[in-house]
Amino acid sequence: MTTSEVTWPRPAGPLELRLPTRELLDEVLVWRNRPEVTRWLLRTVVEPEAFATTWLDGIDDPLDHSAIAVHGDEVVGTGSLWLTDAMGQTHGDPANYVRAEAGIGYGIAPAHAGRGYATDIARALLDLAFGELGVHRVTAGCYADNIGSWRVMEKLGMRREQHGVRDSWHAELGWIDGYTYAILADEWRAQQVPTAP
């Protein structure tokens, strides 16, 4: 969503995060349903029209800050950020817990895997969440066997908070373990301060 709090497009390392357009989504759909992409996604094969409509409708959703990652003019991945209310007691000032958390996710086109782009996208999403959106905490999850994904989270200073034993259904592998990672705003900010030589 484009608001006074969020600026698009935005940098993500060598990439640029852009709001989705039909043209960009058509490029995502070239690789989105490929087996090497869907292997670790919760939503495996998507119907192209429904997929594009969901992304385009999300532009006007104040809880959805999803974007397409572009290198030059080539689509290399996607990034999703969604706002949620924090768990807690609901008496008192709602500003303390309403939209105080965010979740993030990322996907990379197979031709661009292994170049650090997932880390660039996730870092930009964390900057957005803790900067313009001012959330308290960000979480991300993955199947435990998706080593590349949890390595991205750990590179960015996220901590593994949950290891669910066979808590995650996988269509090919059955019940497998899942991980949940998180980082707090003050932890993220502390990492961004350069250290003296």
N, C-alpha and C positions, 0 to 999 in steps of 0.2 A: 504494500500500500504506500502511496506517496502522500506524505503528510509534512507538516512543518518540522516534525521531529526526525524524519528519515529522508536522506538525500539519495537519489538514484540518478545515474549509475554510480557505483562506488568501487574503489579499488580493492583487489584481493591478491596481494603480491603482484605477479606479472599479469594477472587476470583482471577482468572487469565484471562485476555483478550487475546485471541489467534486469529490469522488470520484464516479465514474460510477454512476448508477442506471439501471434500465430506463426510467424515465420521462424522465430527461434524455437518454438515448441515442435514444429515440423522437423527441425534438425535434431532435437532431442529424441524424437520418436524413431529416427533412423536406427538408434542403438538401444533405446529403453527396454525393448522386449527381448533382447538377446540373452541367451542362457547364462553367459558369464556375468551379465549385469543383474539379472533377476535372482541369481543363486542366493544372495544374502538379503534380498528385499522382502518386506512383509507383504506388500502388494506385488505379486509376481507379474504376470502378463496383464497389461492394461489395454482397454479398448481406446484407440486413438482419439476419437471425438470426445469421449467422456473425459479422458486425461487432459486434453487441451482446454475443455470447458472449465474443469475444476481449477486449473492453473490461472486461467484468465479471470474467472470469477473471484479468485483470491486477491486480485489487485485491489479490490474495494473492501476487503475484509480487514478491519483494524487489528485482528489477532494473527494475521498471516503476513509474513514478510519473506516470501520465497522469491528466488531469483535464478536466472540462467547465467552460468559462468562462461565468459567468452575470452578467447586469446586472439587478439587481432580481430578478425571477423569470423573465427571458427568457434562453434559451440563445443566446449570441452567438458561441461558438467552442469550440475544443478546444486543449489543449496536451499534448504528450507529452515525457516525459523518461525515458531508459533508461540504465542503468549498464552499462559494459563495463570489461574489463581494459585497462590501458595496454599498448602495445607495449614490449617490453624483455626483458632477460635474466631468466630465471626462477630463478636461484639466489639465495640470500639470503632476506630477509624478504619474504614475499608481500604483506604489508600495504603495501609500497611501490608495488605496481602493480595488485593485485586491486581491482576496482571504483574505479579511480582516474580514470576518464574517464566522461563522459556525453555523450549526443547529445540534441538537442532538436528539436522540430517544432511547428508551430502551424497552425491553420486557422480561418477566419472565415466566418460565415454571410454570404452576399452582401448581405443587407439591412443589415449592420453594417460593411461594408468601408469603408475610408477614414477611420475615426474614431480610429486609433491603438491599437486593441484588440490587434492582433498584437504590437505593441511592448510593451504592458502584460503580455500573457501570457508572452512570451519573457523579459522582465525578471524576472518572478516565478519562472520556471523556473530562470534563472541564480542568483537568490537562493537557491532551494531547493538547487540542485546544489552551490554553493560554501558555503552556510551549513550547514543540517542534514545534508546528505549528505557534505560535506567532500571533494569531488572535486578533482583537480589541474587538469583541463582539460575544456572543453565544446566540442563541435563541432556544426555544423549545415550542411546542404547544400541546394542548390536548382539548378534549371535556370538557366543564365545569363540567359535571356530573362524570367525571373520577377523583374522589377525590384523590385516591391513587397517580395518576400521578402528579397532581399539588402540592400535599403535598411534594413529592420528590423535585420538583423544589424549593419550598419555604424553605425546610430544607437546601438546598445548597446555599441559599442567592439570588436566582433569584427573580426578581421583576415581578409582573403581570403588563404588559404594555398595554395589550389590552383585553377587554372583548367584544367580538363580540356577539351581540344579534341576536339569530337565524341565525347565519352566516354559520353554519356547518351542512351539510346533514348527517343524520344517517339513515341507511336502515330500522331499526326497529322503531326509535323514531321520524323520520321526521326532521324538522329544529330545531336544538337545539343550545344553546350557545357554544362558543368556547373561549379559553384563549390562549394568547401568553405571554410567559415569556422571560426575557433576563437578562444578566449580562455582565458587561464590564470587560476587563482584569485587570484594576487597582482595581476594586471592589473585584474581585476574589483574587488577590494578597494580598490585605489588610486583607481579612479573614484568610489567611494562616499564618499570623504572629502570633505567640503565644503571649498571653497577660501575663504580669507579675502578680504574685500572690499578 
